[in-house]
Amino acid sequence: MEPPAHQGWEQLWRRGASYGDVPEPEVVALASRLKRQDRSRVLDLGCGMGRHLLWLAGEGFVVWGCDVSPTALAACQRAIAGSGLPAGVLRAEMTCLPFRGEAFDAVVAWDVVFHSTVKGIVATVSGVRRSLRDGGLFLATFNSIESSDRQRARDAVAAGRGTELEPETYVVPGDALDKALPHHYATEREIRTRLLRGFRIVSMREYLREYEDARGKHRNAKWWVLAGKR
């Protein structure tokens, strides 16, 4: 059974997770595209402590953020108050977005949606679609099935240190800062035909980051970054 999302995320943020305050290049590119189209309303899904929310607000967008972690939201609210920027935040599960239909021009979900089972991902994407206006854009990331982190999770399950919730969805408590959260690893075909159903994918790239883990073992984290159009 998938653990309650709020428990995992709350533990992560309480333990001092930090992703800095520099926006991802793809978020910057999305903002430029929205400005050219004169579109201004953006949802930061899984906003955490407000990295992208604050940057987007500073660029003049009408921004809302949502997250399930009270710790993250409290930090985000303090940052908003300190910046003087107009932005709103609320607590919500990503699978049950509370916004009325067609509320946003774009939704950003950076390293968020894949932290669930397939059923949860599909529910999240469906909610995102309902929240977007016609022609709205969805920027999201997904773990690649070719990532060495997937094999690392499989090895942990085989050793009794992790759980496979369903095919290609793993929980490995204690492995790394966020591995107590579910991680689903997907193929391009699954993303296009199952997970992003209802969206026309306008861009999709697989990224590779090579690094050495704490034991000096070579790793190659792979993930997909994509933009879908409603």
C-alpha positions as CSV (number, residue, x, y, z in Angstrom):
1,M,0.0,0.0,0.0
2,E,1.3,3.5,-0.9
3,P,2.1,5.5,2.3
4,P,0.2,8.8,2.8
5,A,1.8,11.5,0.7
6,H,1.8,14.1,3.4
7,Q,3.8,11.9,5.8
8,G,6.7,11.4,3.3
9,W,6.9,15.0,2.1
10,E,6.6,16.4,5.7
11,Q,9.5,14.2,6.8
12,L,11.5,15.3,3.8
13,W,11.1,19.0,4.4
14,R,11.5,18.7,8.2
15,R,14.9,16.9,7.5
16,G,16.1,20.0,5.7
17,A,15.6,19.3,2.0
18,S,16.7,22.2,-0.1
19,Y,16.7,22.8,-3.8
20,G,18.1,26.3,-3.8
21,D,16.3,29.3,-5.3
22,V,17.5,29.2,-8.9
23,P,14.8,28.2,-11.4
24,E,15.3,25.3,-13.8
25,P,16.1,26.4,-17.4
26,E,12.9,24.7,-18.6
27,V,10.8,26.8,-16.2
28,V,12.5,30.0,-17.5
29,A,11.8,28.9,-21.1
30,L,8.1,28.2,-20.2
31,A,7.8,31.7,-18.7
32,S,9.2,33.3,-21.9
33,R,6.7,31.3,-24.0
34,L,3.8,32.3,-21.7
35,K,4.8,36.0,-21.9
36,R,4.8,35.9,-25.7
37,Q,1.3,34.4,-25.6
38,D,0.1,37.0,-23.1
39,R,-0.8,34.3,-20.6
40,S,-0.2,34.9,-16.9
41,R,-1.8,32.4,-14.5
42,V,0.5,29.6,-13.3
43,L,0.1,26.9,-10.7
44,D,3.3,25.5,-9.0
45,L,2.2,22.0,-8.2
46,G,4.2,20.7,-5.2
47,C,5.7,24.1,-4.6
48,G,7.8,23.1,-1.6
49,M,9.5,26.1,-0.1
50,G,8.7,28.2,-3.2
51,R,11.7,28.1,-5.5
52,H,9.7,28.4,-8.7
53,L,6.7,30.1,-7.2
54,L,8.7,33.1,-6.0
55,W,10.7,33.4,-9.3
56,L,7.5,33.3,-11.3
57,A,5.8,35.9,-9.1
58,G,8.9,38.1,-9.5
59,E,8.5,37.8,-13.3
60,G,5.0,39.2,-13.0
61,F,2.9,36.0,-13.2
62,V,-0.3,35.5,-11.2
63,V,0.9,32.4,-9.2
64,W,-0.6,29.9,-6.9
65,G,1.3,27.1,-5.2
66,C,0.1,23.9,-3.5
67,D,1.8,21.3,-1.4
68,V,0.9,18.7,1.2
69,S,3.7,19.6,3.7
70,P,2.8,22.1,6.4
71,T,6.5,22.7,7.0
72,A,7.2,23.6,3.4
73,L,4.1,25.8,3.1
74,A,5.0,27.7,6.2
75,A,8.4,28.4,4.9
76,C,7.0,29.3,1.5
77,Q,4.5,31.8,3.1
78,R,7.3,33.4,5.1
79,A,9.3,33.8,1.9
80,I,6.4,35.4,0.1
81,A,5.8,37.8,3.0
82,G,9.4,38.7,3.1
83,S,9.6,39.3,-0.7
84,G,6.4,41.4,-0.9
85,L,5.5,39.5,-4.0
86,P,1.8,38.6,-4.7
87,A,1.4,34.9,-4.6
88,G,-1.0,32.4,-2.9
89,V,-0.4,29.0,-1.4
90,L,-2.7,26.3,-0.1
91,R,-2.4,22.8,1.2
92,A,-3.6,20.1,-1.2
93,E,-2.9,16.6,-2.3
94,M,-1.7,16.5,-5.9
95,T,-4.3,13.8,-6.7
96,C,-7.1,16.1,-5.5
97,L,-6.5,19.6,-6.8
98,P,-9.2,22.0,-5.5
99,F,-9.2,24.5,-8.3
100,R,-12.2,25.1,-10.5
101,G,-12.0,24.1,-14.2
102,E,-9.7,26.0,-16.6
103,A,-8.1,28.2,-13.8
104,F,-4.5,28.3,-15.2
105,D,-2.5,28.9,-18.3
106,A,0.2,26.6,-17.2
107,V,1.1,24.1,-14.4
108,V,4.6,23.4,-13.3
109,A,5.3,20.1,-11.5
110,W,9.1,19.7,-11.1
111,D,10.1,16.4,-9.5
112,V,6.6,15.9,-8.1
113,V,4.3,13.7,-10.2
114,F,6.4,10.5,-10.3
115,H,6.3,10.3,-6.5
116,S,3.2,8.0,-6.6
117,T,1.7,4.8,-8.0
118,V,0.5,4.8,-11.6
119,K,-3.0,5.3,-10.3
120,G,-1.9,8.3,-8.4
121,I,0.0,9.8,-11.4
122,V,-3.0,9.3,-13.7
123,A,-5.3,11.0,-11.1
124,T,-2.8,13.9,-10.8
125,V,-2.5,14.4,-14.5
126,S,-6.3,14.3,-14.9
127,G,-6.6,17.0,-12.2
128,V,-4.0,19.1,-13.9
129,R,-5.9,18.9,-17.2
130,R,-9.1,20.0,-15.6
131,S,-7.3,23.0,-14.0
132,L,-5.8,24.2,-17.3
133,R,-7.4,26.4,-19.9
134,D,-7.7,25.2,-23.4
135,G,-4.2,25.3,-24.9
136,G,-2.7,25.4,-21.5
137,L,0.8,23.9,-20.9
138,F,1.9,21.3,-18.3
139,L,5.6,21.1,-17.5
140,A,6.6,18.0,-15.7
141,T,9.4,15.6,-15.0
142,F,9.4,11.8,-14.9
143,N,12.0,9.2,-13.8
144,S,13.4,7.2,-16.7
145,I,13.3,3.4,-16.5
146,E,17.0,3.5,-17.7
147,S,18.2,5.4,-14.6
148,S,20.6,3.5,-12.4
149,D,18.5,4.7,-9.5
150,R,15.9,2.2,-10.7
151,Q,18.3,-0.7,-10.5
152,R,19.5,0.6,-7.1
153,A,15.9,0.4,-5.9
154,R,15.5,-3.1,-7.4
155,D,18.6,-4.2,-5.6
156,A,17.3,-2.8,-2.3
157,V,14.0,-4.6,-2.7
158,A,15.9,-7.9,-3.4
159,A,17.9,-7.3,-0.2
160,G,14.9,-6.7,1.9
161,R,15.6,-3.0,2.3
162,G,12.8,-1.6,0.1
163,T,9.4,-2.3,-1.2
164,E,8.0,-2.6,-4.8
165,L,4.5,-1.1,-4.5
166,E,3.7,-2.2,-8.1
167,P,5.7,-2.8,-11.2
168,E,8.5,-0.1,-11.4
169,T,7.3,1.8,-8.4
170,Y,9.6,1.6,-5.4
171,V,10.0,2.8,-1.8
172,V,13.4,2.6,-0.2
173,P,13.5,4.2,3.2
174,G,16.9,5.4,4.4
175,D,18.5,5.1,0.9
176,A,18.6,8.9,0.3
177,L,16.8,12.0,1.3
178,D,13.7,11.4,-0.8
179,K,13.7,7.6,-1.3
180,A,11.1,7.0,1.4
181,L,8.7,8.6,-1.1
182,P,7.4,6.4,-3.9
183,H,9.4,6.6,-7.1
184,H,7.9,5.4,-10.4
185,Y,10.2,4.7,-13.3
186,A,8.7,5.1,-16.8
187,T,9.4,4.4,-20.4
188,E,8.7,7.0,-23.1
189,R,5.9,4.8,-24.4
190,E,4.2,4.6,-21.0
191,I,4.4,8.4,-20.6
192,R,3.0,9.1,-24.0
193,T,0.2,6.5,-24.0
194,R,-0.8,6.1,-20.4
195,L,0.5,8.7,-17.9
196,L,0.0,11.8,-20.0
197,R,-3.3,10.8,-21.5
198,G,-5.3,13.8,-22.6
199,F,-2.3,15.9,-23.4
200,R,-0.5,16.5,-26.7
201,I,3.2,16.3,-25.9
202,V,4.9,19.3,-27.6
203,S,8.4,18.6,-26.2
204,M,10.1,15.7,-24.5
205,R,13.8,15.2,-23.7
206,E,15.7,12.7,-21.6
207,Y,18.4,14.1,-19.4
208,L,21.4,12.3,-18.0
209,R,23.4,13.2,-14.8
210,E,26.4,11.1,-14.0
211,Y,27.8,11.1,-10.5
212,E,29.4,8.9,-7.8
213,D,27.3,7.9,-4.8
214,A,28.5,7.9,-1.2
215,R,30.2,4.6,-1.8
216,G,32.1,5.8,-4.8
217,K,30.0,3.8,-7.3
218,H,29.3,5.4,-10.6
219,R,25.6,6.3,-11.2
220,N,23.7,7.7,-14.1
221,A,20.4,9.3,-13.1
222,K,18.1,9.7,-16.1
223,W,14.8,11.5,-16.2
224,W,12.3,12.9,-18.7
225,V,11.4,16.6,-19.0
226,L,8.3,17.3,-21.0
227,A,5.7,19.8,-21.9
228,G,2.2,18.8,-22.7
229,K,-0.6,20.9,-24.2
230,R,-4.2,20.6,-23.2
